[in-house]
């Protein structure tokens, strides 16, 4: 009887062994999407991240990079993410402010001035606590240290003062803080998908857009808008977001590697941006772009009124400044 039981166990072990072995060797694929072209710093960093992931995991975790919004715009990526799909996309903090209002402060006007400050802010325990809460909503933010630079106004009107932007139709994203900022400046914020900005300015659907240097360069917006006014109304930090449902299917070691490589790639992308913007500006000016460096006193004062529209912003600004040692 004991021999029969032993033999039965041996047979079960042999039968189950391939199943257990397959689970250990299972591979995963993450599709990384971004709206910009393959020359953009973030896309270049995503490509490096994909190679590093495959190397570190021995091919167990692979990433495919899809630039130019090939998988859809950001809102479509949000829907895919919430469905549990194996997609990753870049997003600003305002994407989540409808159910986590506090996190939107990252997009508030003149909240921080440099990449170094922004990088410190997104690594505070306070900010990390907010991103942890997003897991309950279906989002897993792997990192939030992807810097794209300051946002300015690209228009067909020469802007010298805030009075010059009054009633201009300026394309911006759906982020509440961005819309509130342009309203405070006296503009008329107008929604357009990023892929339609060039055509929108060209066909005079809008008078311009608020865009960072690498986007103006990458989308060649300087071809259809002559003036670039350096308002610096906010600095753009982005996060790499995946589905929390998909993330939880990964073995623990792959989860950790994915987080580490995302953070490392964010640092690399940010450095590429910092290295590239000077050259991009020189090239655009050589092709006729007029760059306006103006007094920002009026813009900063108007931006301050935005903090009155979002109840938690003033208090949290003080707390976050204290955490990074900023007065």
N, C-alpha and C positions, 0 to 999 in steps of 0.2 A: 504493500500500500504506500509506504514511504517512497519507494522507488518510482511508483506511478506519479505521485504528487511532484517529486523532484523533476521527472521528465516533463510533466505538464508545465511546470514553472519555466523550465529551460526553453520549451517551445514558445511560450508566451513572451519570454525575453527576446528571443530571436525575431519574433513577429513585430514586437513593439520597438525594437532597436532602430530600424530605419525611420520610424515616425519621430522618435526623440531626436535622432541625428538631423532630420530635416528641419525641425524647429530651431535647433542650434545654428544651423547654417542658412536660415532663411534670409533673403536679401530684401531690402526696402528701397524704394525710389521716391525722391522728393522733387516735385516740379517747381522751380523757382521762377517767379514772374516779376517783370518790372516794365513800366510804361516807357522807359527811355531806350535809346539805341544801344547797340553793342559797344559803342565807343565811350559811353558814360562811365564815370568812375565806379558807381555802384554795380553796374553790370559786369565790368571788368573784375571787380572784387568777388562777385558771385561765381564767376567762372573759376577763379583761383580756389574759392571755397569748395566748389564741387570736386576739383582735383584732390584737394587735401582730405576731404571726407572719404573719398574712395580709397586713397592711400592708407589713411589711419585705420579704416575699418576692414581692410582687405577685400573691398568690394561688397561688403554686407550692406552698406548704406551708400547709395549713389544719388547724385543730384543732377538734374537737367535744367539748363538755364534758357528761359524764353524772354528775350527782350522785345521792345516795340509793342507791348501789350498784346502779344500773340495769343495769350490765353484769355484775354478779356481785360476790361478796365478794372480799376481797384474795387468798385462796387460789386462787380461780378466775382472777383476773387474772394470778397467777403462772404458771398453766398456759398461759394464752393467750400470755403474754409468751414463754415458752420455746418455743412452737410457731412463733414468728416473726410473730405477728399485730401489726397496727398499733395497739396499745393502750399507754397509759401509765397508771400508777397510783402512788398515794402509799404509801410503806412505811417502817416503822422499820428500824433496822439489824439487829435480831434476826432478821429474815426470812432473813438470809444466814449467821447464825452457825453453822449446822450444818456448812457447808463452809469458812467463813472465821471461825473463832472470835474472832479479834482484834477484829473490827468490832463485836461485841456490847457492847463496853465503853461505847458511847454510851448504852446502856440500863441500865447499872449504877447502883445506888442512890446518890444524892447525889454523882454523878461531877462534875457541874457545877451551878451554882446559878442562872445567868442566861442569857438569850438571847445577850448579848454574848459570854460565855464559850463557849457552844455554837457560835456562829457562827465564832469563832476556831478552835475545835477541828476543825470539819469542813473548814476551808480549809488545814489544815497539810499539808505534803507527805506526812507519815506516813499521814494518813487518806485522802488522795487516792490514795496507793499501794494501799491496801486496795480502794478502789472500782474502780481500774483492773483489779485482779485479777478482779473480778466479770464483766468482759467475756468471760473464758474460760468462764464458767459460763452465758453466754447473757443476762446482764443488763447494760444500759447505764444507769448512774445519771447523769442530766443535771445534777443539783444535789442538795445535801443540806442546804439552809439554810432549810427550811420549819418554822418554830417554832410549836408549838401550846400551849406553856405547861407549867406543873407539873402533875403528876398527884397527886390526893388521893383520899380514901375517901368515897364517897357511900353512906350506910347508913341503916337504920331504927333503929339503936341509937346512943345517945349515947356518944361515945368521948372519954374524957379522958386515958387512959393506954394503953400498949401491951397491958396485961392485958385491956382491954376488947375488943380485936379477936381474942382467942384463939378459935379454932375457927369464926370467922365464914366463911361461904362467900362469897368475893369473886370476882366475875367479872373476868377479865383476859384479855389476848390470849395467843396460843400462844408468845410470845417467851420463851425459856428464862430470861433474866435477870429478867423480870417475875415469872415463877412462883417463882423462887428467892427473890426479895425478899419476896413475900407469905408464903412458907413461913417465912422468917427472922422475920417479924413474928408468926408463930403462927396466921396465917389458913389457910384451905383454898382455894387458888386453884382456880377453876372455869371451864372453857371454855364460852363461849357466843358465837355470832356477834354482832357489834356490833348488827345489826338486831334481835336478840332480847333485848337488855339490859333495855329497859323492861318487857316482858312477864315476863322472868325475875324481876325484883325484885317486880313486882306480884303474881305468882303464888307468891312465896316459894321459887322454885327456887334463888335465891341471896339472901344477906342484904344484898348491895350490890355495888358495883363500884369499881374504881379508874379514875377518869376526870378529864380536864382540864376546866377551867371552860367552855370554849366547847362541849364535847360535852354536859355536864350541862345547859347552857342550850338548845342546839340540839335535843337529844332530849327536853327537858322532864322530865328524870329527877327534878327537885325535886318533881314532882307525886306521885311514889310513894315517895320516900325523903326523910326530913325532915332528916337530919343530914349536914353536909359538913365533914369533918375535914381540915384543911390539913396533910397529912403531907409534901407536896412530895417524895415519895420518888424521883422522877426528873423531869427536864425532857424533854419530847418534841420531838425533832427528827426530821423526816421527809425522805425523798428522793423525787424524781420519777424513776421507773424506766420504761424502755421496753425492748423486745426489741433486743438487740445485732444480731441477724440483720436485723431491719427497719431499724435505724439505719444499718447498712452499705450499704443500698440508696440512701441519700440522697446527692445530690451534695455535695461538700465544703463549698460555701458554705452550703447548707441545714443541714448538721450544725452548723456554727459558730453560725449564727443561732439554732438550736434550743437549743443549750447556753446561749447568752447570754440569751435570753429566759426560759429556765427559771430561771436564777439571779436575774434581775431580778424575776420573779414571786414567787420564794421570799422575797426581801427585802420585797416589797410585802405578801405574806400575813402575814409575821411582824409587820410594823408594824400591820396591821389587828388581829391578835390582841392585841398590846400595848395598842392603843387601845381595844379593845372589852371586855376582861375586867372592868374596873372597873364599867362600866355594867351588864354582865350580872349581876355579883354583887349590885349594888344592887337590880336588878329581881327577882332570885330571893329575896333576903331580904325584900323587900316582900311577896312571895307566901307567906312562911312558912318559908323555908329557914333552918335554924339553922346558923351557921358557927362551927366550933370552932378557935380558934388555940391550939395546945397546945405543951408542952415536947417537943421532938423528940430529946432526948438518948438515950432508950432506942431510938428508931427508927433513929437514926444508928448507934448501936453494933451493933444487929442487922444493919443494912445492910452494915456492914463485913465481916461473916462471909460475905457473898455473894462477895466478892473471893477468898476461899479456895477457892471451888468452881470458879473459872475460872482455870486456871493462868497465862495471859498477862496478866491484868488488872492486877495490882499493878505489874508492871514497866512495862507500857505506860502506866499512869496517870502514873507518874513522868516518863516520856519526853514524854508529851503536855503535861503541866503545864509542863515546861521549855520546850517549843516556844512556848507562849502566855504565858510569864512568870508563871505562877501557882505559888505556894508550896505 
